């Protein structure tokens, strides 16, 4: 383990030196990449210090116990020995997970899009429930949520809603939510009391930086229109909403959240960049998933990932066969336990793959 950590230390020292070089600071893309790497390596360096301390404690305790001349010292050394013996395997497991090559996208912000699927009005209401669930989850994490665009359902909820999430390691956390979510419950509009199944699709894109994707302005058609959402009288009379169409791919991004046309245009371009970036990323994820046989993050948007069953108060994640009878808390934003299990499953797959290549 120490040999592996020594290699990491060499890279940490190298990166520490690079990020203060003027030519690196002037190259924005390189500087951002190196800063992210520095942050990840810093965590490993702290664990390395901890590991060295524990192994030194173990060696020191063994020496005192073997000497045996001072009964009181031996007693203390035994406690130190037990502590180190218990702590080292746990720490080694933590380090093994941290040594898994990190997806460079994971530290990015994310653009999330929820769309009502099958189920009519009930699907729109469910998409609204999912938005509230994610909004509360992000709030608890201290992340910022900015709505970009939305289309309200006729009976509440949303036919579609798109929002940006900013914070630490947002994409690496929310990417597990991409796929089809199903709900089984008696809809508000149902008079017979029958349980219906409806669905909504969640898409999660890493937010692309300007240097990740270059868009040729000649390839983009820009349309301006009146916003349709709440926001005062000016909303419906000024052409502040912006729709961008990327003609080579047919991708569309629009924003009507801000009163300023300029701000809406800026946000729409951000979303368009993220969509184009995601096209490439989805191909890569599918290739990686095919190699690993992974169901956790496969990039397949049509995959049914989770069911929320109201009559039984349960939530089931189909990728890892996890069922929790805690529906009320989960729909109120307590989804961390599900994400933790999905992260664990993905890390186990990655560890297995890295062990096989060694």
C-alpha positions as CSV (number, residue, x, y, z in Angstrom):
1,X,0.0,0.0,0.0
2,X,2.8,2.4,0.9
3,X,4.4,1.8,-2.5
4,X,1.2,2.8,-4.3
5,X,0.9,5.9,-2.0
6,X,4.5,6.9,-2.8
7,X,3.6,7.0,-6.5
8,X,0.6,9.2,-5.6
9,X,2.8,11.5,-3.5
10,X,5.2,12.0,-6.5
11,X,2.3,13.0,-8.6
12,X,0.9,15.3,-5.8
13,X,4.3,17.0,-5.6
14,X,4.4,17.4,-9.4
15,X,0.8,18.9,-9.5
16,X,1.6,21.2,-6.6
17,X,4.5,22.6,-8.5
18,X,2.6,22.9,-11.8
19,X,-0.4,24.9,-10.5
20,X,1.8,27.8,-9.6
21,X,3.5,28.0,-13.0
22,X,2.5,31.2,-15.0
23,X,2.0,29.3,-18.3
24,X,-0.4,26.8,-16.5
25,X,-2.3,29.7,-14.8
26,X,-2.8,31.3,-18.2
27,X,-4.2,28.1,-19.8
28,X,-7.7,28.0,-18.2
29,X,-8.6,24.5,-19.2
30,X,-5.3,23.0,-17.9
31,X,-5.4,25.0,-14.7
32,X,-9.0,23.9,-13.9
33,X,-8.1,20.2,-14.6
34,X,-4.9,20.4,-12.4
35,X,-6.8,22.1,-9.6
36,X,-9.4,19.3,-9.5
37,X,-6.6,16.7,-9.5
38,X,-4.8,18.6,-6.7
39,X,-8.0,18.5,-4.6
40,X,-8.4,14.7,-5.1
41,X,-4.7,14.0,-4.4
42,X,-4.8,16.1,-1.2
43,X,-7.4,13.7,0.2
44,X,-5.2,10.8,-0.5
45,X,-2.2,12.6,1.0
46,X,-4.1,13.0,4.3
47,X,-5.0,9.3,4.2
48,X,-1.3,8.5,3.6
49,X,-0.3,10.5,6.7
50,X,-2.9,8.6,8.7
51,X,-1.7,5.2,7.3
52,X,2.0,6.0,8.1
53,X,1.0,7.0,11.6
54,X,-1.0,3.8,12.2
55,X,1.7,1.4,10.8
56,X,4.4,3.2,12.9
57,X,2.1,2.8,16.0
58,X,1.8,-0.9,15.2
59,X,5.5,-1.4,14.9
60,X,6.2,0.6,18.1
61,X,3.6,-1.4,20.0
62,X,5.0,-4.7,18.8
63,X,8.5,-3.6,19.9
64,X,7.3,-2.7,23.5
65,X,5.3,-5.9,23.8
66,X,8.3,-8.0,22.7
67,X,10.6,-6.2,25.2
68,X,8.1,-6.8,28.0
69,X,10.3,-5.1,30.7
70,X,7.7,-2.4,31.8
71,X,4.3,-3.9,32.6
72,X,2.5,-0.6,32.5
73,X,4.0,0.3,29.1
74,X,3.1,-3.2,27.8
75,X,-0.5,-2.6,28.8
76,X,-0.6,0.7,26.9
77,X,1.2,-0.9,23.9
78,X,-1.4,-3.6,23.8
79,X,-4.2,-1.0,23.5
80,X,-2.2,0.8,20.8
81,X,-1.6,-2.5,19.0
82,X,-5.3,-3.4,19.0
83,X,-6.3,0.1,17.8
84,X,-3.8,0.0,14.9
85,X,-4.6,-3.6,14.0
86,X,-8.3,-2.7,13.7
87,X,-7.7,0.6,12.0
88,X,-5.3,-0.4,9.3
89,X,-7.6,-2.8,7.2
90,X,-10.4,-0.1,7.3
91,X,-8.1,2.6,6.2
92,X,-6.6,0.3,3.5
93,X,-10.2,-0.3,2.1
94,X,-10.8,3.5,2.1
95,X,-7.6,4.1,0.2
96,X,-8.3,1.4,-2.3
97,X,-11.6,3.1,-3.2
98,X,-9.8,6.5,-3.3
99,X,-7.2,5.0,-5.7
100,X,-9.9,4.1,-8.2
101,X,-9.4,6.5,-11.1
102,X,-12.0,9.3,-10.7
103,X,-14.2,10.2,-13.5
104,X,-13.2,13.8,-14.4
105,X,-16.9,14.7,-15.0
106,X,-17.9,13.9,-11.4
107,X,-16.7,17.2,-9.9
108,X,-18.8,19.2,-12.4
109,X,-22.1,21.0,-11.8
110,X,-25.1,19.4,-13.5
111,X,-28.1,20.2,-15.7
112,X,-31.1,18.0,-14.7
113,X,-34.2,17.5,-16.9
114,X,-37.4,15.9,-15.8
115,X,-40.1,14.9,-18.3
116,X,-43.5,13.5,-17.7
117,X,-43.8,10.1,-19.4
118,X,-46.8,7.7,-19.7
119,X,-49.7,8.4,-17.4
120,X,-51.2,11.8,-18.6
121,X,-51.8,14.3,-15.8
122,X,-50.6,12.0,-13.1
123,X,-47.2,11.7,-14.9
124,X,-46.9,15.5,-14.8
125,X,-47.8,15.6,-11.1
126,X,-45.2,12.9,-10.5
127,X,-42.5,14.9,-12.4
128,X,-43.4,17.8,-10.0
129,X,-43.0,15.5,-7.0
130,X,-39.5,14.4,-8.3
131,X,-38.5,18.0,-8.8
132,X,-39.5,18.8,-5.2
133,X,-37.6,15.7,-4.0
134,X,-34.4,16.8,-5.8
135,X,-34.8,20.4,-4.7
136,X,-35.0,19.4,-1.1
137,X,-32.1,17.0,-1.5
138,X,-29.9,19.7,-3.0
139,X,-31.0,22.2,-0.3
140,X,-29.8,19.7,2.4
141,X,-26.5,19.3,0.6
142,X,-26.0,23.1,0.4
143,X,-26.2,23.0,-3.4
144,X,-27.9,25.8,-5.4
145,X,-30.8,25.0,-7.8
146,X,-31.6,27.4,-10.7
147,X,-34.6,26.6,-12.9
148,X,-33.8,27.1,-16.6
149,X,-37.0,26.3,-18.3
150,X,-40.4,24.5,-17.5
151,X,-43.7,23.7,-19.0
152,X,-46.5,23.2,-16.4
153,X,-48.9,20.3,-16.4
154,X,-52.7,20.9,-16.9
155,X,-53.4,19.5,-13.4
156,X,-50.3,20.6,-11.6
157,X,-46.7,19.4,-11.7
158,X,-44.6,19.7,-14.9
159,X,-44.7,18.3,-18.4
160,X,-41.1,19.2,-18.4
161,X,-38.7,21.1,-16.1
162,X,-35.0,21.8,-16.5
163,X,-32.7,23.1,-13.8
164,X,-29.0,23.6,-13.0
165,X,-27.4,22.4,-9.8
166,X,-24.2,24.0,-8.6
167,X,-22.1,22.7,-5.7
168,X,-19.4,20.2,-4.9
169,X,-19.2,16.9,-6.9
170,X,-22.8,17.4,-8.2
171,X,-22.7,15.4,-11.4
172,X,-20.8,12.5,-9.7
173,X,-23.8,12.3,-7.2
174,X,-26.8,13.0,-9.4
175,X,-25.7,10.9,-12.4
176,X,-27.2,7.9,-10.6
177,X,-30.7,9.4,-10.9
178,X,-30.7,9.3,-14.7
179,X,-33.3,6.9,-16.1
180,X,-37.1,6.2,-15.9
181,X,-38.8,6.6,-12.5
182,X,-42.1,4.9,-12.0
183,X,-44.9,5.7,-9.5
184,X,-47.7,3.3,-8.4
185,X,-50.5,5.1,-6.5
186,X,-54.1,6.2,-6.7
187,X,-54.1,9.4,-8.8
188,X,-55.8,12.5,-7.5
189,X,-58.0,12.4,-10.7
190,X,-59.1,8.8,-10.1
191,X,-62.6,8.4,-8.7
192,X,-62.6,4.6,-8.5
193,X,-59.7,4.4,-6.1
194,X,-57.6,2.2,-8.5
195,X,-53.8,2.2,-8.4
196,X,-52.2,3.5,-11.6
197,X,-48.6,3.3,-12.8
198,X,-47.1,6.4,-14.3
199,X,-43.6,7.4,-15.2
200,X,-41.2,10.3,-15.6
201,X,-37.8,10.4,-17.1
202,X,-34.8,12.0,-15.5
203,X,-31.8,13.1,-17.5
204,X,-28.6,14.4,-15.9
205,X,-25.9,16.2,-17.9
206,X,-22.5,17.4,-16.6
207,X,-22.4,21.1,-17.1
208,X,-19.9,21.8,-19.8
209,X,-17.3,24.6,-19.5
210,X,-16.8,26.9,-22.5
211,X,-13.5,25.2,-23.2
212,X,-15.1,21.7,-23.1
213,X,-17.3,22.4,-26.2
214,X,-16.8,25.0,-28.9
215,X,-20.0,26.0,-30.6
216,X,-19.8,27.7,-34.0
217,X,-22.3,30.6,-33.8
218,X,-23.1,29.9,-37.5
219,X,-24.5,26.5,-36.5
220,X,-27.0,28.0,-34.0
221,X,-30.4,29.4,-34.9
222,X,-31.7,31.9,-32.2
223,X,-35.4,32.5,-31.7
224,X,-36.8,35.0,-29.2
225,X,-40.4,34.7,-27.8
226,X,-42.5,35.8,-24.9
227,X,-42.1,33.9,-21.6
228,X,-45.2,32.0,-20.5
229,X,-44.4,31.4,-16.8
230,X,-45.1,33.5,-13.7
231,X,-43.0,36.6,-13.2
232,X,-45.1,39.7,-13.5
233,X,-46.7,41.7,-16.4
234,X,-43.5,42.2,-18.4
235,X,-43.1,38.4,-18.8
236,X,-45.8,38.1,-21.4
237,X,-45.1,41.3,-23.3
238,X,-41.4,41.3,-23.9
239,X,-39.4,38.9,-26.1
240,X,-37.1,37.8,-23.3
241,X,-37.3,34.0,-23.7
242,X,-34.6,32.4,-25.9
243,X,-34.7,29.2,-27.9
244,X,-31.4,27.9,-29.5
245,X,-31.4,25.2,-32.2
246,X,-28.1,23.6,-33.0
247,X,-28.7,22.8,-36.7
248,X,-26.0,20.1,-37.2
249,X,-27.5,17.9,-34.4
250,X,-31.0,19.2,-34.1
251,X,-30.5,19.8,-30.3
252,X,-32.7,22.5,-28.8
253,X,-32.1,24.5,-25.6
254,X,-34.3,27.2,-24.3
255,X,-34.6,29.5,-21.3
256,X,-37.4,31.7,-20.1
257,X,-36.6,32.0,-16.4
258,X,-35.0,35.4,-16.4
259,X,-36.5,38.8,-17.3
260,X,-33.3,39.7,-19.1
261,X,-33.0,38.4,-22.7
262,X,-29.2,38.4,-22.4
263,X,-29.3,36.3,-19.2
264,X,-31.7,33.8,-20.8
265,X,-29.4,33.5,-23.9
266,X,-26.4,32.9,-21.6
267,X,-28.2,30.1,-19.7
268,X,-29.6,28.5,-22.9
269,X,-26.0,28.4,-24.4
270,X,-24.8,26.8,-21.2
271,X,-27.5,24.1,-21.5
272,X,-26.8,23.6,-25.2
273,X,-23.1,23.1,-24.5
274,X,-24.0,20.6,-21.8
275,X,-26.3,18.7,-24.2
276,X,-23.6,18.5,-26.9
277,X,-21.0,17.4,-24.3
278,X,-23.5,14.8,-23.0
279,X,-23.9,13.3,-26.5
280,X,-20.2,12.3,-26.5
281,X,-20.3,11.3,-22.8
282,X,-23.3,9.0,-23.3
283,X,-21.4,7.1,-26.0
284,X,-18.4,6.7,-23.7
285,X,-20.6,5.6,-20.8
286,X,-22.4,3.0,-22.9
287,X,-19.0,1.6,-24.0
288,X,-17.7,1.5,-20.4
289,X,-20.9,-0.1,-19.1
290,X,-20.8,-2.7,-21.9
291,X,-17.2,-3.6,-20.9
292,X,-18.2,-3.9,-17.2
293,X,-21.7,-5.2,-17.7
294,X,-22.8,-2.3,-15.5
295,X,-26.4,-1.3,-14.8
296,X,-25.5,1.4,-12.3
297,X,-24.6,4.2,-14.7
298,X,-25.0,3.0,-18.3
299,X,-26.2,6.2,-20.0
300,X,-29.3,4.3,-21.1
301,X,-32.2,6.8,-20.6
302,X,-34.9,4.3,-21.4
303,X,-33.9,2.0,-18.5
304,X,-36.4,1.7,-15.7
305,X,-34.4,2.5,-12.6
306,X,-36.7,3.0,-9.7
307,X,-40.3,2.4,-8.5
308,X,-42.1,4.5,-5.9
309,X,-45.0,2.3,-4.6
310,X,-47.4,4.4,-2.4
311,X,-49.8,1.7,-1.2
312,X,-46.9,-0.3,0.3
313,X,-44.8,2.7,1.2
314,X,-41.8,1.3,-0.5
315,X,-39.1,2.4,-3.0
316,X,-37.2,-0.1,-5.1
317,X,-34.1,0.6,-7.1
318,X,-34.1,-2.1,-9.8
319,X,-30.4,-1.8,-10.7
320,X,-29.1,-3.1,-7.4
321,X,-32.3,-4.8,-6.1
322,X,-32.6,-2.4,-3.1
323,X,-36.0,-2.0,-1.5
324,X,-36.6,0.5,1.3
325,X,-39.9,0.9,3.2
326,X,-39.3,4.6,3.8
327,X,-41.2,6.2,0.9
328,X,-42.4,9.4,2.7
329,X,-38.9,10.4,3.8
330,X,-37.4,9.5,0.4
331,X,-39.9,11.7,-1.6
332,X,-39.1,14.5,0.9
333,X,-35.5,14.5,-0.3
334,X,-33.9,11.8,1.8
335,X,-32.3,9.9,-1.1
336,X,-28.7,9.9,0.1
337,X,-28.9,6.2,1.4
338,X,-30.0,5.1,-2.2
339,X,-27.2,7.1,-3.8
340,X,-24.6,5.7,-1.3
341,X,-25.6,2.1,-2.2
342,X,-25.4,2.9,-5.9
343,X,-21.9,4.5,-5.4
344,X,-20.8,1.4,-3.5
345,X,-22.1,-0.9,-6.2
346,X,-20.2,1.1,-8.9
347,X,-17.0,1.3,-6.8
348,X,-17.2,-2.5,-6.3
349,X,-17.4,-3.0,-10.1
350,X,-14.5,-0.6,-10.6
351,X,-12.4,-2.3,-8.0
352,X,-13.1,-5.7,-9.6
353,X,-12.2,-4.3,-13.0
354,X,-8.9,-2.8,-11.7
355,X,-8.0,-6.1,-9.8
356,X,-8.6,-8.0,-13.1
357,X,-6.2,-5.7,-15.0
358,X,-3.4,-6.0,-12.5
